[in-house]
Amino acid sequence: MRINFLNFILIFCTILVNVSCNLDLKNTEDGKKSAIEKILISPQKLDSVDLPKALLYKGEFVDGFKWKDSEGEKLVFITETGEYPTPTNKEYSTDAELYAYCYLKHGNDYVLSWKVQDFYHECPPIDLTVKFISGALQVTDINENGLAEIWLMYKLACRGDVSPAVMKIVMYEGKQKYAVRGRNRVRYNQNEFLGGENKFDTMFEKHRDFKVFADSLWMKNIEDNFN
């Protein structure tokens, strides 16, 4: 009986060792598989000549990127019309518009994922500004989930004095939109500023890392250079 009992203990321990080794091997394989499947988003700059000929857009090309994420091959680019006479009131006012386009590749074609359009119409003969902030178009993967976030930032103003412009940040992760709206900041006198306030969409409350990045982007561009 004692020998049988010892044999039982020996067999039981052998089984435990084999199970443990198999689990370790599986975890190692899963870890390797996860590392291999992780998508590294590496955006590359686009110029207007790089855009597929079939893509239609309004305005003049300003900036763009292409990359690959968990949804596939994508490209994004931004355009501005510049100032032009209001069609219905050519002698007294001007219009200007800006656009952002994001496309996803399907086979040999590109399908529009989303589009942003903003404008100022019928501005009297004073300074009209409808422009993207230089360098504010960015493609990131802040939460490292393999789905890119696309950031763009712009300002709108029709003014004949030194006053703040409307400023906005728009971000898309997939087709989910996030936005920050407010005004940039100008110096009123030696001790006072005008503007600078903003309001975040409630979606940012669910993603603290996005909000931190958006706040940093806002503060980086808060001062109006009137360009």
SULWO-V725935 format. One record per pair of residues at least 24 apart in sequence whose C-alpha atoms are under 8 Angstrom apart, sorted by the first residue. I is the first residue (numbers start at 0). J is the second residue. D is the distance in Angstrom with one decimal. If there is no record, write none. Layout:
i=I j=J d=D
i=I j=J d=D
This chain:
i=37 j=145 d=6.9
i=38 j=68 d=6.5
i=38 j=69 d=7.0
i=38 j=145 d=5.2
i=39 j=68 d=7.6
i=39 j=145 d=6.9
i=40 j=66 d=6.6
i=40 j=67 d=6.3
i=40 j=68 d=6.0
i=40 j=139 d=7.5
i=40 j=140 d=6.9
i=40 j=145 d=7.0
i=40 j=147 d=7.1
i=41 j=66 d=6.0
i=41 j=67 d=7.4
i=42 j=66 d=4.6
i=42 j=67 d=7.7
i=42 j=138 d=6.5
i=45 j=76 d=7.8
i=54 j=109 d=7.9
i=57 j=98 d=7.4
i=58 j=96 d=7.9
i=58 j=97 d=7.3
i=58 j=98 d=7.8
i=62 j=136 d=7.5
i=63 j=136 d=7.6
i=64 j=138 d=7.7
i=68 j=145 d=5.7
i=68 j=146 d=5.4
i=68 j=147 d=6.3
i=69 j=145 d=5.4
i=69 j=146 d=5.4
i=70 j=103 d=8.0
i=70 j=146 d=7.1
i=71 j=103 d=6.8
i=71 j=104 d=6.8
i=72 j=103 d=5.9
i=72 j=104 d=5.4
i=73 j=101 d=7.1
i=73 j=102 d=5.5
i=73 j=103 d=4.5
i=73 j=104 d=6.0
i=74 j=101 d=5.8
i=74 j=102 d=5.4
i=74 j=103 d=6.8
i=75 j=99 d=7.2
i=75 j=100 d=5.5
i=75 j=101 d=4.3
i=75 j=102 d=6.4
i=76 j=100 d=5.6
i=76 j=101 d=6.8
i=79 j=129 d=7.7
i=79 j=130 d=6.9
i=79 j=131 d=8.0
i=81 j=129 d=7.4
i=82 j=127 d=7.3
i=85 j=120 d=7.1
i=85 j=121 d=6.0
i=88 j=121 d=7.8
i=91 j=123 d=6.0
i=91 j=124 d=6.5
i=92 j=121 d=4.9
i=92 j=122 d=5.0
i=92 j=123 d=4.4
i=92 j=124 d=5.8
i=93 j=120 d=6.5
i=93 j=121 d=5.2
i=93 j=122 d=5.2
i=93 j=123 d=6.6
i=93 j=124 d=7.3
i=93 j=127 d=7.9
i=94 j=118 d=7.5
i=94 j=119 d=5.8
i=94 j=120 d=4.3
i=94 j=121 d=5.6
i=94 j=122 d=6.4
i=95 j=119 d=5.6
i=95 j=120 d=6.5
i=95 j=127 d=7.8
i=95 j=128 d=7.8
i=95 j=129 d=6.0
i=96 j=129 d=6.3
i=97 j=129 d=6.7
i=97 j=130 d=6.9
i=97 j=131 d=7.7
i=112 j=174 d=7.0
i=113 j=174 d=7.0
i=118 j=155 d=7.4
i=119 j=155 d=6.9
i=119 j=156 d=7.5
i=119 j=157 d=7.6
i=122 j=157 d=5.9
i=123 j=157 d=7.8
i=125 j=157 d=6.8
i=125 j=158 d=6.0
i=125 j=159 d=5.3
i=126 j=156 d=7.7
i=126 j=157 d=5.6
i=126 j=158 d=5.4
i=126 j=159 d=6.0
i=127 j=155 d=7.8
i=127 j=156 d=5.8
i=127 j=157 d=4.5
i=127 j=158 d=6.7
i=128 j=154 d=7.1
i=128 j=155 d=5.4
i=128 j=156 d=4.9
i=128 j=157 d=6.3
i=129 j=153 d=7.5
i=129 j=154 d=5.9
i=129 j=155 d=4.7
i=129 j=156 d=6.7
i=130 j=154 d=5.7
i=130 j=155 d=6.8
i=132 j=220 d=7.8
i=135 j=216 d=7.8
i=141 j=208 d=7.1
i=141 j=209 d=7.2
i=142 j=208 d=7.3
i=146 j=172 d=6.7
i=146 j=173 d=6.8
i=147 j=172 d=6.0
i=147 j=173 d=7.1
i=148 j=172 d=4.5
i=148 j=173 d=7.3
i=161 j=185 d=7.2
i=161 j=187 d=7.8
i=162 j=193 d=7.1
i=163 j=193 d=6.6
i=163 j=194 d=5.7
i=163 j=195 d=8.0
i=163 j=223 d=7.3
i=164 j=223 d=7.7
i=168 j=213 d=7.5
i=168 j=217 d=7.7
i=177 j=202 d=6.4
i=177 j=203 d=7.0
i=179 j=213 d=7.8
i=183 j=220 d=7.7
i=183 j=221 d=4.9
i=183 j=222 d=6.1
i=183 j=223 d=6.1
i=184 j=221 d=5.7
i=184 j=222 d=5.0
i=184 j=223 d=5.9
i=185 j=222 d=6.2
i=185 j=223 d=5.8
i=195 j=221 d=6.4
